[in-house]
């Protein structure tokens, strides 16, 4: 699982946990990484639940969420992210 305190890592530029069979919720604290993280790749896991609205704060981040078990709909703030992939 992704620990909730990951959003406290003030120098985290890339988080790539693709294909690790993670099966937790996406921590809302990732939204704290605004202006820091450039690439957030959570694809090809077994993440479930809804995408936290806080992820919409990552407007300058490439966010990859495809091939998970996420529950629609995505929060409206996610639409403001420059690059989101969920296929």
DOGUPA-812072 format. One record per residue: residue number from 0; residue in three letters; x, y, z of N, C-alpha, C, CB in turn. Coordinates in steps of 0.001 Angstrom, whole numbers, plus 500000, padded with zeros to 6 digits. Glycine has a CB too. Layout:
# residues N
k / r / neast / nnorth / nup / caeast / canorth / caup / ceast / cnorth / cup / cbeast / cbnorth / cbup
NUM / ALA / X / Y / Z / X / Y / Z / X / Y / Z / X / Y / Z
...
This chain:
# residues 87
k / r / neast / nnorth / nup / caeast / canorth / caup / ceast / cnorth / cup / cbeast / cbnorth / cbup
0 / UNK / 500837 / 498808 / 500000 / 500000 / 500000 / 500000 / 500876 / 501248 / 500000 / 499051 / 500002 / 501217
1 / UNK / 500272 / 502347 / 499645 / 500979 / 503636 / 499633 / 500716 / 504304 / 500979 / 500506 / 504560 / 498425
2 / UNK / 501766 / 504609 / 501744 / 501557 / 505195 / 503072 / 500957 / 506597 / 502994 / 502874 / 505243 / 503835
3 / UNK / 500034 / 506935 / 503893 / 499394 / 508251 / 503870 / 500363 / 509410 / 504049 / 498355 / 508319 / 504935
4 / UNK / 501471 / 509188 / 504737 / 502408 / 510289 / 504971 / 503331 / 510559 / 503787 / 503237 / 509996 / 506188
5 / UNK / 503101 / 509902 / 502653 / 503919 / 510154 / 501471 / 503786 / 511603 / 500998 / 503527 / 509196 / 500343
6 / UNK / 502675 / 512232 / 501301 / 502460 / 513631 / 500917 / 503334 / 514600 / 501682 / 501026 / 514001 / 501119
7 / UNK / 504090 / 514124 / 502647 / 505010 / 514975 / 503407 / 506412 / 515011 / 502810 / 505087 / 514499 / 504838
8 / UNK / 506655 / 514256 / 501747 / 507981 / 514200 / 501127 / 508159 / 515412 / 500213 / 508172 / 512871 / 500328
9 / UNK / 508718 / 516470 / 500751 / 508781 / 517765 / 500070 / 509712 / 517803 / 498865 / 509209 / 518805 / 501036
10 / UNK / 510530 / 516776 / 498656 / 511455 / 516770 / 497520 / 511169 / 515633 / 496547 / 512884 / 516668 / 498014
11 / UNK / 509994 / 515027 / 496672 / 509615 / 513921 / 495796 / 509228 / 514463 / 494426 / 508450 / 513105 / 496409
12 / UNK / 510036 / 514163 / 493412 / 509808 / 514685 / 492065 / 509096 / 513657 / 491186 / 511138 / 515096 / 491423
13 / UNK / 509448 / 512380 / 491350 / 508838 / 511305 / 490564 / 508435 / 510186 / 491511 / 509816 / 510778 / 489459
14 / UNK / 507197 / 509730 / 491380 / 506750 / 508542 / 492099 / 506233 / 507565 / 491059 / 505646 / 508884 / 493173
15 / UNK / 506976 / 506489 / 490854 / 506602 / 505467 / 489887 / 506485 / 504142 / 490624 / 507638 / 505377 / 488720
16 / UNK / 505260 / 503729 / 490873 / 504998 / 502452 / 491528 / 504173 / 501543 / 490611 / 504264 / 502673 / 492870
17 / UNK / 504358 / 501716 / 489313 / 503607 / 500927 / 488348 / 503924 / 499439 / 488499 / 503916 / 501395 / 486923
18 / UNK / 502909 / 498626 / 488292 / 503038 / 497161 / 488276 / 503603 / 496582 / 489566 / 503913 / 496744 / 487131
19 / UNK / 503126 / 497069 / 490706 / 503573 / 496561 / 492000 / 502471 / 495854 / 492775 / 504120 / 497687 / 492826
20 / UNK / 501328 / 495635 / 492154 / 500195 / 494951 / 492778 / 499719 / 495619 / 494063 / 500565 / 493527 / 493068
21 / UNK / 499808 / 496947 / 494087 / 499313 / 497701 / 495243 / 497794 / 497609 / 495272 / 499778 / 499194 / 495190
22 / UNK / 497233 / 497425 / 496457 / 495782 / 497215 / 496531 / 495131 / 498068 / 497615 / 495479 / 495745 / 496788
23 / UNK / 495536 / 499285 / 497716 / 494974 / 500182 / 498725 / 494230 / 501327 / 498049 / 496084 / 500731 / 499651
24 / UNK / 493804 / 502268 / 498859 / 493245 / 503515 / 498344 / 494391 / 504441 / 497968 / 492305 / 504190 / 499388
25 / UNK / 494127 / 505402 / 497102 / 495123 / 506429 / 496791 / 495090 / 507448 / 497922 / 494845 / 507113 / 495391
26 / UNK / 496218 / 507694 / 498586 / 496208 / 508646 / 499704 / 495927 / 510076 / 499245 / 497541 / 508598 / 500442
27 / UNK / 495011 / 510735 / 499919 / 494691 / 512127 / 499608 / 495904 / 513026 / 499800 / 493534 / 512616 / 500478
28 / UNK / 496829 / 512619 / 500656 / 497998 / 513445 / 500954 / 498896 / 513666 / 499739 / 498800 / 512811 / 502062
29 / UNK / 498744 / 512861 / 498683 / 499522 / 513098 / 497468 / 499224 / 514492 / 496905 / 499216 / 512014 / 496410
30 / UNK / 498045 / 515003 / 497169 / 497691 / 516347 / 496731 / 498527 / 517431 / 497375 / 496256 / 516605 / 497012
31 / UNK / 499232 / 517106 / 498461 / 500129 / 518071 / 499117 / 501397 / 518328 / 498317 / 500501 / 517578 / 500501
32 / UNK / 501653 / 517517 / 497309 / 502898 / 517620 / 496551 / 502799 / 518605 / 495385 / 503294 / 516257 / 496030
33 / UNK / 501850 / 519491 / 495443 / 501663 / 520513 / 494410 / 502943 / 521319 / 494226 / 500490 / 521448 / 494773
34 / UNK / 503360 / 521488 / 492984 / 504557 / 522274 / 492687 / 505844 / 521520 / 492935 / 504557 / 523525 / 493500
35 / UNK / 505752 / 520277 / 493382 / 506937 / 519477 / 493680 / 507033 / 518294 / 492725 / 506908 / 518987 / 495138
36 / UNK / 506021 / 517438 / 492776 / 506052 / 516204 / 491990 / 505735 / 516495 / 490521 / 505050 / 515174 / 492561
37 / UNK / 506510 / 515896 / 489635 / 506325 / 516105 / 488193 / 505632 / 514922 / 487535 / 507668 / 516352 / 487519
38 / UNK / 505919 / 513699 / 488035 / 505309 / 512496 / 487473 / 504795 / 511631 / 488612 / 506323 / 511708 / 486590
39 / UNK / 503523 / 511260 / 488534 / 502889 / 510361 / 489494 / 502335 / 509188 / 488706 / 501760 / 511087 / 490323
40 / UNK / 503023 / 508066 / 488747 / 502606 / 506888 / 487983 / 502158 / 505798 / 488945 / 503756 / 506375 / 487072
41 / UNK / 500850 / 505630 / 489053 / 500243 / 504605 / 489902 / 499592 / 503522 / 489053 / 499207 / 505232 / 490850
42 / UNK / 499914 / 503476 / 487788 / 499225 / 502588 / 486848 / 499561 / 501116 / 487067 / 499571 / 502977 / 485431
43 / UNK / 498670 / 500282 / 486547 / 498839 / 498836 / 486520 / 499034 / 498227 / 487911 / 500011 / 498484 / 485647
44 / UNK / 498158 / 498603 / 488812 / 498119 / 498040 / 490152 / 496704 / 497552 / 490415 / 498568 / 499083 / 491224
45 / UNK / 496330 / 497430 / 491647 / 494967 / 497059 / 492019 / 494404 / 498091 / 492986 / 494931 / 495646 / 492649
46 / UNK / 494757 / 499350 / 492760 / 494266 / 500436 / 493611 / 492758 / 500543 / 493444 / 494962 / 501791 / 493262
47 / UNK / 492071 / 500819 / 494537 / 490611 / 500842 / 494487 / 490052 / 502074 / 495168 / 490039 / 499592 / 495133
48 / UNK / 488745 / 502213 / 495071 / 488074 / 503371 / 495649 / 488062 / 504537 / 494679 / 488747 / 503783 / 496949
49 / UNK / 487672 / 505674 / 495200 / 487605 / 506893 / 494373 / 488945 / 507612 / 494355 / 486510 / 507844 / 494892
50 / UNK / 489174 / 508341 / 493288 / 490351 / 509200 / 493211 / 490103 / 510365 / 494161 / 490626 / 509700 / 491731
51 / UNK / 491013 / 510605 / 495103 / 490801 / 511712 / 496040 / 490768 / 513060 / 495314 / 491902 / 511719 / 497111
52 / UNK / 489882 / 513928 / 495735 / 489786 / 515260 / 495129 / 491085 / 516028 / 495198 / 488704 / 516056 / 495800
53 / UNK / 491895 / 515767 / 496211 / 493174 / 516466 / 496385 / 494134 / 516220 / 495232 / 493827 / 516040 / 497683
54 / UNK / 493963 / 515120 / 494506 / 494816 / 514841 / 493348 / 494648 / 515957 / 492307 / 494470 / 513449 / 492724
55 / UNK / 493505 / 516608 / 492304 / 493268 / 517736 / 491397 / 494201 / 518908 / 491642 / 491850 / 518203 / 491525
56 / UNK / 494871 / 518938 / 492790 / 495844 / 519999 / 493066 / 497116 / 519856 / 492231 / 496203 / 520002 / 494540
57 / UNK / 497339 / 518695 / 491669 / 498579 / 518403 / 490945 / 498479 / 518831 / 489491 / 498909 / 516913 / 491028
58 / UNK / 498196 / 520083 / 489259 / 497897 / 520575 / 487908 / 499081 / 520544 / 486956 / 497384 / 521970 / 487988
59 / UNK / 500298 / 520593 / 487465 / 501493 / 520572 / 486612 / 502122 / 519183 / 486550 / 502520 / 521581 / 487121
60 / UNK / 501432 / 518191 / 487067 / 501967 / 516841 / 487188 / 501384 / 515929 / 486113 / 501676 / 516272 / 488582
61 / UNK / 502211 / 515031 / 485591 / 501713 / 513959 / 484727 / 501207 / 512872 / 485660 / 502834 / 513413 / 483732
62 / UNK / 499925 / 512565 / 485581 / 499298 / 511592 / 486475 / 498829 / 510401 / 485644 / 498104 / 512231 / 487264
63 / UNK / 499346 / 509224 / 485970 / 499005 / 507992 / 485265 / 498299 / 507050 / 486238 / 500279 / 507319 / 484659
64 / UNK / 497039 / 506743 / 485951 / 496217 / 505937 / 486859 / 495630 / 504694 / 486206 / 495103 / 506775 / 487408
65 / UNK / 495942 / 504428 / 484959 / 495317 / 503354 / 484206 / 495540 / 501969 / 484791 / 495815 / 503377 / 482817
66 / UNK / 494669 / 501046 / 484432 / 494746 / 499634 / 484814 / 494721 / 499449 / 486325 / 496005 / 499005 / 484243
67 / UNK / 493756 / 500074 / 486978 / 493488 / 499904 / 488395 / 492012 / 499568 / 488566 / 493874 / 501182 / 489202
68 / UNK / 491537 / 499508 / 489778 / 490138 / 499190 / 490070 / 489424 / 500398 / 490660 / 490045 / 497996 / 491034
69 / UNK / 489715 / 501572 / 490143 / 489185 / 502816 / 490696 / 487694 / 502963 / 490395 / 489956 / 504018 / 490138
70 / UNK / 486993 / 503586 / 491322 / 485550 / 503772 / 491217 / 485242 / 505135 / 490603 / 484881 / 503638 / 492603
71 / UNK / 484472 / 505170 / 489506 / 484079 / 506462 / 488948 / 483018 / 507112 / 489810 / 483568 / 506303 / 487515
72 / UNK / 482771 / 508374 / 489620 / 483437 / 509285 / 488695 / 484687 / 509903 / 489319 / 482474 / 510384 / 488256
73 / UNK / 485539 / 510421 / 488457 / 486717 / 511150 / 488932 / 486267 / 512520 / 489428 / 487799 / 511288 / 487802
74 / UNK / 486931 / 513056 / 490451 / 486570 / 514396 / 490936 / 486799 / 515458 / 489858 / 487385 / 514746 / 492197
75 / UNK / 485998 / 516490 / 489880 / 486077 / 517554 / 488870 / 487459 / 518193 / 488815 / 485032 / 518623 / 489153
76 / UNK / 488152 / 518285 / 489948 / 489483 / 518889 / 489986 / 490498 / 518140 / 489156 / 489967 / 518971 / 491394
77 / UNK / 490289 / 516843 / 488963 / 491216 / 516051 / 488157 / 491202 / 516536 / 486711 / 490854 / 514551 / 488224
78 / UNK / 490098 / 517099 / 486267 / 489996 / 517616 / 484894 / 490920 / 518803 / 484658 / 488560 / 518022 / 484592
79 / UNK / 491425 / 519414 / 485713 / 492299 / 520576 / 485572 / 493768 / 520206 / 485491 / 492088 / 521515 / 486719
80 / UNK / 494086 / 518926 / 485647 / 495458 / 518464 / 485552 / 495864 / 518459 / 484083 / 495622 / 517052 / 486188
81 / UNK / 497091 / 518898 / 483799 / 497560 / 519014 / 482425 / 497542 / 517667 / 481704 / 498964 / 519597 / 482401
82 / UNK / 498025 / 516603 / 482338 / 498079 / 515289 / 481702 / 497594 / 514235 / 482675 / 499507 / 514964 / 481219
83 / UNK / 496479 / 513587 / 482339 / 495936 / 512485 / 483135 / 495677 / 511336 / 482188 / 494627 / 512900 / 483902
84 / UNK / 496110 / 510152 / 482559 / 495826 / 508988 / 481747 / 495191 / 507931 / 482619 / 497101 / 508453 / 481070
85 / UNK / 494039 / 507456 / 482189 / 493321 / 506417 / 482923 / 492659 / 505487 / 481914 / 492262 / 507035 / 483896
86 / UNK / 493499 / 504672 / 481260 / 492942 / 503733 / 480276 / 493447 / 502350 / 480478 / 493256 / 504172 / 478881
